[in-house]
């Protein structure tokens, strides 16, 4: 009796051990479970085709310097305001419904928009996705309430808990809110969707906040004119062939400050060419000529505009900002006492913005 019980116990233990031991499989045989392939990234829907159109708008921007006036989606034409509103709504929809955002067409009510060139005081050279989402949300909310897109979005500086919080920027000594005008918002949104398309449904961590490369020709600011080119060579005379962008920028600034005279009148009168010919101009024209030479040298430069504090009072002023060594430098050629990066005025009462083209 004991023998049979012991034998049964051994058999039971053996069966238990066999049950726990993994069953060998032939890696090339039918027992290997098949892992299904992840579905390929596709934009084969109305919403997906809208994403493609917004991304292609950025391709146009890269080749021409401007976003297209309209885009086409499935045979329908959408104005700039409409496709920017679509970008805002699609961004929200993709975040909220990552697996089903293409199933239901995004709703696009009528919307108007302006093309205000001012109010671009946004300071960082990049914008992260948290602030892109805040900006897109503000644009969409304004459009829903007013039926139009706003001229700008202000990033709050008084509430650190806000998803759009951004500390004030300092312009010499005075502080101002970071504001992004609609022109820049449009470029940023198209840039983000271009990344989304190229990286198969992934958002970037951050993108450039620049609404331009600040390098091309602009109104009153040609870059390929022979006079601009010859004056640039004169300004760079004495520099070695391997001079750095910083050395070139300092040479251009020193030339425009020391060789040309400041004249007292309002707005643009001569442009870059007339200023170079006459060796003088007001702040607008001196800036046109400085930027034309910087752009011709392959150095980004832009217009800075505001109501500045001078010893004589508050005066509207336009100044070049030049980008070298990963930083923007205020370079004011209208005063012989100014140095590279340090103007003679003491701050800005009103910061009107930064422009790639001066419209007055």
C-alpha positions as CSV (number, residue, x, y, z in Angstrom):
1,X,0.0,0.0,0.0
2,X,2.8,2.4,0.9
3,X,4.6,1.4,-2.3
4,X,1.6,2.3,-4.5
5,X,1.1,5.6,-2.7
6,X,4.8,6.6,-3.1
7,X,4.7,5.7,-6.8
8,X,1.6,7.8,-7.3
9,X,3.1,10.7,-5.5
10,X,6.2,10.5,-7.8
11,X,4.0,10.5,-10.9
12,X,2.0,13.4,-9.6
13,X,5.1,15.4,-8.9
14,X,6.5,14.5,-12.3
15,X,3.3,15.6,-14.0
16,X,3.4,18.9,-12.1
17,X,7.0,19.5,-13.1
18,X,6.2,18.7,-16.7
19,X,3.3,21.1,-16.6
20,X,5.5,23.9,-15.3
21,X,8.3,23.4,-17.8
22,X,8.0,25.6,-20.9
23,X,7.1,23.7,-24.0
24,X,10.0,23.8,-26.5
25,X,9.1,25.4,-29.8
26,X,10.7,25.4,-33.2
27,X,11.6,29.0,-33.9
28,X,10.9,28.4,-37.6
29,X,7.8,26.4,-37.0
30,X,4.1,27.2,-36.8
31,X,4.1,27.5,-33.0
32,X,5.9,30.9,-33.1
33,X,3.2,33.6,-32.5
34,X,3.1,36.2,-35.2
35,X,3.5,39.8,-34.1
36,X,1.3,42.0,-36.2
37,X,3.0,44.9,-38.0
38,X,2.2,48.4,-36.7
39,X,-0.1,50.1,-39.2
40,X,1.8,52.4,-41.6
41,X,1.4,56.1,-40.9
42,X,-1.3,57.4,-43.2
43,X,-3.1,60.7,-43.8
44,X,-5.8,59.2,-46.0
45,X,-8.7,61.2,-44.8
46,X,-10.1,64.7,-45.0
47,X,-8.3,65.7,-41.8
48,X,-5.2,64.0,-43.0
49,X,-5.3,65.8,-46.3
50,X,-5.7,69.1,-44.4
51,X,-2.5,68.2,-42.4
52,X,-0.7,67.6,-45.7
53,X,-1.9,71.0,-47.1
54,X,-0.7,72.9,-44.0
55,X,2.6,71.1,-44.2
56,X,2.9,72.0,-47.9
57,X,2.2,75.6,-47.0
58,X,5.4,75.5,-45.0
59,X,7.2,74.1,-48.0
60,X,6.1,77.2,-49.9
61,X,7.3,79.4,-47.0
62,X,10.7,77.8,-47.1
63,X,11.1,78.4,-50.9
64,X,9.5,81.9,-51.2
65,X,9.6,83.4,-47.7
66,X,5.8,83.7,-47.5
67,X,2.9,81.4,-46.7
68,X,0.5,80.8,-49.6
69,X,-2.7,82.9,-49.6
70,X,-4.8,79.7,-50.0
71,X,-4.4,75.9,-49.8
72,X,-6.4,73.2,-51.6
73,X,-8.0,70.2,-49.7
74,X,-9.9,67.7,-51.7
75,X,-10.8,70.2,-54.4
76,X,-11.8,72.9,-51.9
77,X,-9.9,76.2,-51.5
78,X,-9.2,77.5,-48.0
79,X,-7.9,81.0,-47.2
80,X,-5.0,81.6,-45.0
81,X,-7.2,82.4,-42.0
82,X,-9.2,79.2,-42.6
83,X,-6.3,76.9,-42.8
84,X,-4.6,78.4,-39.8
85,X,-7.8,77.9,-37.8
86,X,-7.8,74.3,-39.1
87,X,-4.3,73.9,-37.8
88,X,-5.4,75.1,-34.3
89,X,-8.4,72.7,-34.2
90,X,-6.4,69.8,-35.7
91,X,-3.7,70.2,-33.1
92,X,-6.3,70.0,-30.3
93,X,-8.1,67.1,-31.9
94,X,-4.9,65.0,-32.5
95,X,-3.9,65.5,-28.8
96,X,-7.4,64.6,-27.6
97,X,-8.0,61.7,-30.0
98,X,-4.6,60.3,-31.0
99,X,-6.1,57.1,-32.5
100,X,-9.4,58.5,-34.0
101,X,-8.6,62.1,-35.0
102,X,-9.1,61.3,-38.7
103,X,-12.5,59.8,-38.3
104,X,-14.6,63.0,-38.0
105,X,-14.0,66.0,-40.1
106,X,-12.8,69.1,-38.2
107,X,-15.4,71.8,-38.0
108,X,-14.4,75.2,-39.6
109,X,-16.7,78.1,-39.1
110,X,-16.2,81.3,-41.1
111,X,-13.2,83.4,-39.9
112,X,-11.6,86.6,-41.0
113,X,-8.0,87.8,-40.2
114,X,-5.7,90.7,-40.5
115,X,-2.1,90.9,-41.4
116,X,-0.7,93.2,-38.7
117,X,3.1,93.5,-38.8
118,X,3.5,95.0,-35.3
119,X,3.2,93.3,-31.9
120,X,5.9,90.7,-32.5
121,X,8.0,91.0,-29.3
122,X,8.4,87.3,-28.7
123,X,11.9,86.9,-27.4
124,X,13.1,83.3,-27.4
125,X,14.4,82.0,-30.7
126,X,12.4,78.7,-30.2
127,X,9.0,77.9,-28.9
128,X,8.2,74.6,-27.2
129,X,5.0,72.6,-27.8
130,X,3.4,73.6,-24.5
131,X,3.5,77.2,-25.7
132,X,2.4,76.3,-29.2
133,X,-0.6,74.6,-27.7
134,X,-1.4,77.6,-25.6
135,X,-1.0,79.9,-28.6
136,X,-3.3,77.7,-30.8
137,X,-5.9,77.5,-28.1
138,X,-6.0,81.3,-27.7
139,X,-6.3,81.7,-31.5
140,X,-9.2,79.2,-31.7
141,X,-11.0,80.6,-28.6
142,X,-10.8,84.2,-30.0
143,X,-12.1,83.0,-33.4
144,X,-15.0,81.2,-31.8
145,X,-16.0,84.3,-29.9
146,X,-15.3,87.0,-32.5
147,X,-15.4,85.2,-35.8
148,X,-11.9,86.5,-36.6
149,X,-8.3,85.7,-35.7
150,X,-6.5,88.1,-33.3
151,X,-3.6,90.3,-34.3
152,X,-1.4,88.7,-31.7
153,X,-1.2,86.3,-28.8
154,X,0.2,87.5,-25.4
155,X,1.9,84.9,-23.3
156,X,1.0,85.7,-19.7
157,X,3.8,86.9,-17.4
158,X,1.7,87.3,-14.2
159,X,0.6,83.8,-13.5
160,X,3.3,81.1,-13.2
161,X,0.5,78.4,-13.1
162,X,-0.7,79.3,-16.6
163,X,0.3,76.8,-19.3
164,X,1.3,79.8,-21.4
165,X,3.4,81.5,-18.7
166,X,6.5,83.3,-19.9
167,X,8.6,85.8,-17.9
168,X,8.8,89.3,-19.2
169,X,11.6,90.1,-21.6
170,X,14.0,93.0,-20.9
171,X,14.7,95.5,-23.7
172,X,17.8,97.3,-22.4
173,X,16.4,98.0,-19.0
174,X,12.6,98.1,-19.5
175,X,10.4,95.0,-19.3
176,X,7.7,93.9,-21.8
177,X,5.4,91.0,-22.4
178,X,6.2,88.3,-24.9
179,X,3.7,88.8,-27.8
180,X,3.6,86.8,-31.0
181,X,1.7,88.5,-33.9
182,X,-0.5,86.5,-36.2
183,X,2.1,86.4,-39.0
184,X,4.5,84.6,-36.7
185,X,1.8,82.4,-35.2
186,X,0.9,81.2,-38.7
187,X,4.4,80.3,-39.6
188,X,5.0,78.5,-36.3
189,X,1.8,76.4,-36.8
190,X,2.7,75.4,-40.4
191,X,6.3,74.6,-39.2
192,X,4.9,72.3,-36.5
193,X,2.6,70.4,-38.9
194,X,5.4,70.1,-41.4
195,X,7.4,68.3,-38.7
196,X,4.3,66.2,-37.8
197,X,3.9,65.0,-41.4
198,X,7.7,64.4,-42.0
199,X,8.0,62.5,-38.7
200,X,4.9,60.3,-39.2
201,X,2.6,61.6,-36.5
202,X,5.1,62.8,-33.9
203,X,5.1,66.4,-32.6
204,X,8.4,68.2,-32.2
205,X,9.7,69.2,-28.8
206,X,10.2,72.7,-30.1
207,X,10.5,74.7,-33.3
208,X,12.0,78.0,-34.4
209,X,9.9,81.0,-33.5
210,X,11.2,83.1,-36.4
211,X,8.6,84.3,-38.9
212,X,11.4,84.8,-41.4
213,X,15.0,83.8,-41.9
214,X,15.8,87.5,-41.7
215,X,18.1,87.1,-44.7
216,X,16.3,87.9,-47.9
217,X,15.6,91.1,-49.7
218,X,12.8,93.3,-48.4
219,X,11.1,96.6,-49.1
220,X,13.8,99.3,-49.4
221,X,16.3,96.7,-48.5
222,X,17.8,95.0,-51.5
223,X,20.7,92.5,-51.1
224,X,22.0,91.9,-54.6
225,X,22.3,95.5,-55.7
226,X,25.8,96.3,-57.0
227,X,26.1,99.3,-54.7
228,X,25.2,97.2,-51.7
229,X,27.7,94.6,-52.6
230,X,30.6,97.1,-53.3
231,X,29.8,99.0,-50.0
232,X,29.8,95.7,-48.1
233,X,33.3,94.9,-49.5
234,X,34.5,98.3,-48.4
235,X,33.2,97.8,-44.9
236,X,34.9,94.4,-44.7
237,X,38.2,95.6,-46.1
238,X,41.0,94.5,-43.9
239,X,39.3,91.3,-42.6
240,X,40.9,88.0,-43.5
241,X,39.2,85.5,-45.8
242,X,38.2,83.3,-42.9
243,X,36.7,86.1,-40.8
244,X,33.9,85.0,-38.5
245,X,30.3,86.2,-38.9
246,X,30.8,88.2,-35.6
247,X,33.8,89.9,-37.1
248,X,31.9,90.8,-40.2
249,X,28.9,92.0,-38.3
250,X,31.1,94.3,-36.1
251,X,32.8,95.7,-39.2
252,X,29.5,96.4,-40.9
253,X,28.2,98.1,-37.8
254,X,31.3,100.2,-37.3
255,X,31.2,101.3,-41.0
256,X,27.5,102.3,-40.9
257,X,27.9,104.1,-37.6
258,X,31.2,106.0,-38.5
259,X,30.9,106.6,-42.2
260,X,27.3,107.8,-42.4
261,X,25.5,110.7,-40.8
262,X,22.2,110.7,-38.9
263,X,19.6,113.1,-40.4
264,X,16.4,114.2,-38.7
265,X,13.2,113.3,-40.7
266,X,10.3,110.8,-40.3
267,X,9.9,107.4,-41.8
268,X,11.6,106.0,-44.9
269,X,12.8,108.5,-47.4
270,X,15.9,107.1,-49.2
271,X,15.9,103.3,-48.6
272,X,19.2,101.4,-48.5
273,X,20.5,102.6,-51.9
274,X,19.8,106.3,-51.3
275,X,21.3,106.1,-47.9
276,X,24.5,104.5,-49.2
277,X,24.8,107.1,-52.0
278,X,24.2,110.1,-49.8
279,X,26.1,108.6,-46.8
280,X,23.4,109.5,-44.4
281,X,19.8,109.1,-43.4
282,X,17.4,108.9,-40.4
283,X,17.1,105.9,-38.2
284,X,14.8,104.1,-40.7
285,X,17.1,104.6,-43.7
286,X,20.3,103.8,-41.7
287,X,18.7,100.6,-40.6
288,X,17.6,99.7,-44.2
289,X,21.2,100.1,-45.4
290,X,22.7,98.2,-42.4
291,X,20.3,95.3,-42.9
292,X,20.9,95.2,-46.7
293,X,24.7,94.8,-46.0
294,X,24.2,92.2,-43.3
295,X,21.9,90.1,-45.5
296,X,24.3,90.4,-48.4
297,X,27.0,89.0,-46.1
298,X,24.8,86.1,-45.1
299,X,24.1,87.4,-41.6
300,X,20.5,87.5,-40.3
301,X,19.4,91.0,-39.2
302,X,16.0,92.5,-38.5
303,X,14.2,95.8,-37.6
304,X,13.6,96.7,-34.0
305,X,11.0,99.4,-33.4
306,X,9.7,101.2,-30.3
307,X,9.3,104.4,-28.4
308,X,12.7,104.9,-26.8
309,X,13.9,106.9,-23.8
310,X,16.5,109.5,-24.8
311,X,17.8,112.3,-22.8
312,X,15.7,114.6,-24.9
313,X,12.5,112.6,-24.2
314,X,10.6,109.6,-25.7
315,X,11.1,109.3,-29.4
316,X,10.0,106.7,-32.0
317,X,13.1,104.8,-33.1
318,X,14.1,102.0,-35.6
319,X,17.3,100.1,-34.9
320,X,19.0,97.1,-36.5
321,X,19.3,93.8,-34.6
322,X,22.0,91.5,-35.9
323,X,22.2,87.8,-35.2
324,X,25.7,86.3,-34.5
325,X,27.1,83.8,-32.0
326,X,23.5,82.5,-31.4
327,X,22.3,85.8,-30.1
328,X,20.6,89.0,-31.3
329,X,22.6,92.2,-30.8
330,X,21.2,95.8,-30.8
331,X,23.4,97.7,-33.2
332,X,22.3,101.4,-33.5
333,X,24.3,103.3,-36.2
334,X,22.4,106.5,-35.6
335,X,24.7,107.6,-32.7
336,X,28.5,107.6,-32.8
337,X,28.7,106.7,-29.1
338,X,26.7,103.4,-29.5
339,X,28.7,100.2,-29.4
340,X,28.0,96.7,-30.7
341,X,25.2,95.4,-28.6
342,X,24.8,98.6,-26.5
343,X,22.7,101.5,-27.7
344,X,22.7,105.0,-26.2
345,X,19.0,105.1,-25.5
346,X,17.9,104.0,-22.0
347,X,15.0,101.6,-22.6
348,X,11.6,101.5,-24.4
349,X,8.4,103.0,-23.2
350,X,6.5,101.0,-25.9
351,X,8.0,98.0,-27.7
352,X,6.2,97.9,-31.1
353,X,7.9,94.8,-32.4
354,X,10.6,93.2,-34.5
355,X,10.1,93.1,-38.3
356,X,11.6,91.4,-41.3
357,X,10.3,94.2,-43.4
358,X,9.6,97.9,-42.5
359,X,6.2,99.1,-43.7
360,X,6.7,102.8,-43.2
